[in-house]
Amino acid sequence: MQRTNTTNTATFDLPLPEKATFVFKSSPPSSPNTIHITISPSGTWRMPYHWHPSETANTTVAACQRVTCLSGYLHVYVASGISSNYDELGFEGMTVNFAPGERISWDLSETGTDHQQVPPTAELVADHTLWRNYCGAILDKDIFPQLASTPTSLKVLFAFLDFLPLWRTKLLNLMLSIQLQAIFFTHDFHVYHGYIPVTWPWISQPFGGRPPAWAKRLQLQSMVLMARTVMMTAYYTGTLFLGMKGDYPEYTPPRNRRDDKK
């Protein structure tokens, strides 16, 4: 079995637990491509807390350039340094632009009287290749044990786990998690995986304290290092041992493929 060919698909309905709809909008060469993302209140989807290193900004289409709230309410979080510089409710018509290096996250807001009646829809200016791979991998999660690229040892393990459905589901979720990290790593989408709290001795004081610059710098460096370590480990584990890739031509129209841009 091969991965599902979605090169001609424009709308992706992600199932529970994410429960979100991605609609890919093609634009003329002079305009950036956009994605309309509708978040269901019954789902758990949120934009992963992430950043894009500034050194890639001039060489690739940023995976997340700006977001505009088209309907409903969004909660948008943007941070630089060790603290946030934007943590606001997004209402219809509001646009937030993201700069290289900023840490970004946004999701359905619990604020607003009608947020349950009007599922929020956001327009994201972004690299279609990343998000088409993201959607395709999620939708192909359940067929992973049958894929031709899946190692025989894993197929045998999944066959055994047919009698233990709970454990089979756990293993499928683990495989999807590794696959998504491999895709994020390939597309310079740096996902937050924690940090070493170097500034804790100062901010934990009874009346608060101001951490020195070197402590802030070390804490940020630890966050970058942890993210890169986790994502790199997932990428090489997936590509070397699990039959995965960080980018699939089955999910992306030829005009959007990374190889065609080189």
C-alpha positions as CSV (number, residue, x, y, z in Angstrom):
1,M,0.0,0.0,0.0
2,Q,1.2,3.5,-0.8
3,R,0.4,6.8,0.9
4,T,-2.8,8.5,-0.2
5,N,-2.2,10.8,-3.2
6,T,-3.6,14.2,-2.2
7,T,-1.9,16.3,-4.8
8,N,-5.3,17.4,-6.2
9,T,-6.9,17.8,-2.8
10,A,-7.6,21.3,-1.5
11,T,-9.7,20.5,1.6
12,F,-8.5,18.3,4.5
13,D,-10.8,17.5,7.4
14,L,-8.7,16.3,10.3
15,P,-10.5,13.8,12.5
16,L,-10.7,13.8,16.3
17,P,-8.9,14.6,18.5
18,E,-7.6,17.5,16.3
19,K,-11.0,18.2,14.5
20,A,-9.9,21.0,12.2
21,T,-10.4,21.8,8.5
22,F,-7.6,23.0,6.3
23,V,-8.5,24.6,2.9
24,F,-5.6,25.4,0.7
25,K,-6.0,28.5,-1.4
26,S,-3.8,28.9,-4.5
27,S,-2.8,32.5,-5.5
28,P,-1.1,34.2,-8.4
29,P,2.7,34.1,-8.3
30,S,2.7,37.7,-7.2
31,S,0.6,36.9,-4.1
32,P,1.3,34.5,-1.2
33,N,-0.6,31.3,-0.8
34,T,-3.0,31.1,2.0
35,I,-4.7,28.4,4.1
36,H,-8.1,28.8,5.8
37,I,-8.1,26.8,9.0
38,T,-11.4,26.3,10.8
39,I,-11.1,25.0,14.4
40,S,-13.9,23.0,15.9
41,P,-14.7,23.7,19.5
42,S,-15.0,19.9,20.1
43,G,-11.4,19.3,18.9
44,T,-8.0,20.0,20.4
45,W,-6.2,21.5,17.4
46,R,-3.9,24.5,18.0
47,M,-1.0,26.0,16.1
48,P,2.0,24.3,17.7
49,Y,4.1,26.6,19.8
50,H,7.1,27.2,17.5
51,W,9.5,29.6,15.8
52,H,11.3,29.9,12.5
53,P,15.1,30.7,12.6
54,S,15.9,34.1,11.0
55,E,18.6,32.5,8.9
56,T,16.0,30.7,6.8
57,A,13.7,33.8,6.3
58,N,15.3,34.9,3.0
59,T,15.7,31.5,1.5
60,T,12.4,29.7,2.0
61,V,8.7,30.6,2.3
62,A,8.1,30.9,6.0
63,A,5.9,28.2,7.4
64,C,3.9,30.8,9.2
65,Q,4.1,34.4,8.1
66,R,0.9,36.0,9.4
67,V,-2.6,35.0,10.6
68,T,-5.9,36.9,10.1
69,C,-9.1,36.0,12.1
70,L,-11.9,35.6,9.5
71,S,-14.6,34.7,12.0
72,G,-15.1,33.8,15.6
73,Y,-12.4,34.4,18.2
74,L,-8.7,33.4,18.3
75,H,-6.2,33.5,21.1
76,V,-2.8,34.6,19.6
77,Y,0.4,34.3,21.5
78,V,3.7,35.7,20.3
79,A,7.0,35.8,22.3
80,S,10.5,36.9,22.0
81,G,13.2,36.8,24.6
82,I,12.0,34.9,27.7
83,S,8.6,36.6,27.9
84,S,5.6,37.2,25.7
85,N,5.2,40.4,23.8
86,Y,1.7,39.7,22.4
87,D,-0.9,37.6,24.2
88,E,-4.3,38.8,22.9
89,L,-7.8,37.9,21.9
90,G,-8.1,37.8,18.1
91,F,-11.5,39.1,16.8
92,E,-12.8,39.1,13.2
93,G,-10.6,41.1,10.9
94,M,-7.6,41.3,13.1
95,T,-4.2,40.4,11.5
96,V,-1.0,39.5,13.3
97,N,2.3,39.5,11.4
98,F,5.1,37.2,12.6
99,A,8.8,38.1,12.5
100,P,11.6,35.5,12.1
101,G,12.7,34.2,15.4
102,E,9.5,35.0,17.3
103,R,7.8,32.1,19.0
104,I,4.2,31.7,17.9
105,S,1.0,29.9,18.9
106,W,-2.7,30.5,18.4
107,D,-5.9,28.5,18.9
108,L,-9.6,28.8,19.6
109,S,-10.3,31.4,22.3
110,E,-12.5,30.6,25.3
111,T,-13.3,34.3,25.4
112,G,-16.3,35.7,23.5
113,T,-20.0,35.0,24.0
114,D,-20.5,33.2,20.7
115,H,-17.3,31.3,20.3
116,Q,-19.2,28.0,20.6
117,Q,-21.7,28.9,17.9
118,V,-19.1,30.3,15.4
119,P,-16.1,28.1,15.0
120,P,-13.1,30.4,14.5
121,T,-11.6,30.5,11.0
122,A,-8.2,31.8,10.5
123,E,-6.4,32.8,7.2
124,L,-2.8,31.7,7.5
125,V,-0.1,32.9,5.0
126,A,2.2,30.0,5.0
127,D,4.2,27.4,3.1
128,H,1.7,25.0,1.6
129,T,4.3,22.2,1.4
130,L,4.7,21.9,5.1
131,W,1.0,22.0,5.9
132,R,0.0,19.6,3.1
133,N,2.5,17.1,4.5
134,Y,1.2,17.7,8.0
135,C,-2.4,17.0,7.0
136,G,-1.5,14.0,4.8
137,A,0.4,12.4,7.6
138,I,-2.4,12.8,10.0
139,L,-5.0,11.4,7.6
140,D,-2.7,8.4,6.7
141,K,-2.0,7.5,10.4
142,D,-4.2,4.4,10.4
143,I,-2.7,2.9,7.2
144,F,0.9,3.2,8.5
145,P,1.1,-0.5,9.3
146,Q,0.1,-1.4,5.7
147,L,2.5,0.9,3.9
148,A,5.1,-0.6,1.6
149,S,7.7,1.6,3.3
150,T,7.0,0.4,6.8
151,P,9.6,-2.1,8.1
152,T,8.5,-5.8,8.3
153,S,9.3,-5.9,12.0
154,L,6.9,-3.1,12.7
155,K,4.2,-4.7,10.5
156,V,4.6,-7.9,12.6
157,L,4.3,-5.9,15.8
158,F,1.1,-4.1,14.6
159,A,-0.4,-7.5,13.6
160,F,0.3,-8.8,17.1
161,L,-1.3,-5.7,18.6
162,D,-4.5,-6.3,16.7
163,F,-5.5,-8.3,19.8
164,L,-4.5,-5.3,22.0
165,P,-6.3,-2.4,20.4
166,L,-5.4,0.1,23.2
167,W,-1.7,-0.6,22.8
168,R,-2.0,-0.6,19.0
169,T,-3.5,2.9,19.2
170,K,-0.7,4.1,21.4
171,L,1.9,2.8,19.0
172,L,0.1,4.4,16.0
173,N,0.0,7.7,17.9
174,L,3.8,7.4,18.6
175,M,4.5,6.7,15.0
176,L,2.5,9.8,14.0
177,S,4.3,11.9,16.5
178,I,7.7,10.9,15.1
179,Q,6.4,11.5,11.6
180,L,5.2,15.0,12.3
181,Q,8.5,15.9,14.1
182,A,10.4,14.6,11.0
183,I,8.2,16.8,8.8
184,F,8.7,19.9,11.0
185,F,12.5,19.3,11.1
186,T,12.6,19.1,7.3
187,H,10.8,22.4,7.0
188,D,12.6,24.4,9.6
189,F,9.5,24.5,11.8
190,H,11.1,24.5,15.3
191,V,8.6,23.1,17.8
192,Y,8.9,24.0,21.5
193,H,10.1,21.0,23.7
194,G,10.8,22.7,26.9
195,Y,13.9,24.5,28.4
196,I,16.3,24.5,31.3
197,P,14.9,27.1,33.8
198,V,18.2,29.0,34.3
199,T,16.3,32.2,35.4
200,W,14.4,30.4,38.1
201,P,16.6,31.5,41.1
202,W,15.8,35.1,40.3
203,I,12.1,35.0,39.3
204,S,11.3,32.7,42.3
205,Q,12.3,35.3,44.8
206,P,9.4,36.5,47.1
207,F,9.2,39.9,45.4
208,G,10.4,38.9,42.0
209,G,13.8,39.6,40.5
210,R,15.4,40.6,37.3
211,P,17.5,37.8,35.8
212,P,20.9,38.8,34.4
213,A,21.3,38.9,30.6
214,W,23.6,35.8,30.6
215,A,20.9,33.7,32.4
216,K,18.2,34.8,29.9
217,R,20.5,34.0,27.0
218,L,21.4,30.5,28.4
219,Q,17.7,29.8,29.0
220,L,16.8,30.7,25.4
221,Q,19.8,28.7,24.1
222,S,18.6,25.6,26.1
223,M,15.2,25.9,24.5
224,V,16.6,26.0,21.0
225,L,19.0,23.1,21.8
226,M,16.2,20.9,23.3
227,A,13.9,21.5,20.3
228,R,16.6,20.7,17.8
229,T,17.7,17.6,19.7
230,V,14.2,16.2,20.0
231,M,13.3,16.9,16.4
232,M,16.6,15.7,15.0
233,T,16.3,12.5,17.0
234,A,12.8,11.9,15.6
235,Y,13.9,12.7,12.1
236,Y,16.8,10.2,12.0
237,T,14.8,7.6,13.9
238,G,12.0,7.9,11.4
239,T,14.1,8.1,8.3
240,L,16.7,5.4,9.2
241,F,14.6,2.9,11.0
242,L,10.8,3.5,10.4
243,G,10.6,4.0,6.7
244,M,9.6,7.7,7.0
245,K,10.5,10.8,5.1
246,G,10.3,14.5,6.0
247,D,8.6,15.4,2.8
248,Y,6.3,13.4,0.5
249,P,5.6,14.0,-3.2
250,E,2.3,12.1,-2.7
251,Y,1.0,15.0,-0.6
252,T,2.2,18.0,-2.6
253,P,1.5,19.3,-6.1
254,P,4.6,19.5,-8.3
255,R,4.6,23.4,-8.2
256,N,4.9,23.3,-4.4
257,R,7.6,20.7,-4.0
258,R,10.8,21.7,-2.4
259,D,12.9,19.9,-5.1
260,D,11.3,22.1,-7.8
261,K,12.3,25.3,-6.0
262,K,16.0,24.5,-6.0
